[in-house]
């Protein structure tokens, strides 16, 4: 599936190229974490459920289940 496609694309790369890919992915992960941290400082408007769900890494139905649990 997707792992096979990724493996096929990464196989011809040299070790240096793979290191560059890894560093770029680590930078992207760090940027995403920082953006999420910055966004979580301010609570979303209660009427914006899509933003609230995305901040919790849930879809709307998952958000509703989480709310009902509390």
N, C-alpha and C positions, 0 to 999 in steps of 0.2 A: 504494500500500500504506500502510504506517504513515506515511511521509513526507507523503503526500497528506493523510492525516487530520490530522496535526500542522499542516501548512500551512493547511488550511481553518479550523482552530481559531484560529490566530494571525493570520490576515489581518484580521479585523475589529478587532483591538486597536490602540490608539493607540501612538505612540512611547513615551510615558511608561509605559504598561502593559507594553509589550515590554521596556523597561528594567527594570521591577520583576521581570518574569519572569526575565530574564537574571541579575539580582542574586541572586534566590532560588535559581536553579539553581547559580550559583557558590558560594553558601553551602552548599548541600547537598553539592556535590562536595568542598568543603573539609572539611566534617564527616565525610564518608565516608573521606577520606584520613586524617584525624586518628584516626578510630576504628580504621582498619586499622593505622595506625602503633602505636597503643596496644596493640592485640591482638597485634601481632607481637613485642612485648617479651617475652612469655611464650610459650615453645613449647607447642603443644598436646599433650595427652596422646597417647601413641602409639596408644592404642586408639580414639581419636576421629578416624577417617579423614574424616568429613564436615567437621569443623572444619579439619583440615589441608588438605583440598582447597579449601575456600572461601577460606582465607588465601592460597592460591596462585592464586586466580581460576580454578580448574579444577573439573571434575566428578570423580567417583571414577575413571572410566576414564582421564581425562586425567592424573590424579595417578599412577595406576599406570604409565602410559606414561613419565611424567617420571622416576619412580623407576627404571624399568628402563633408562633411558638413562644413569643415573649408575651 
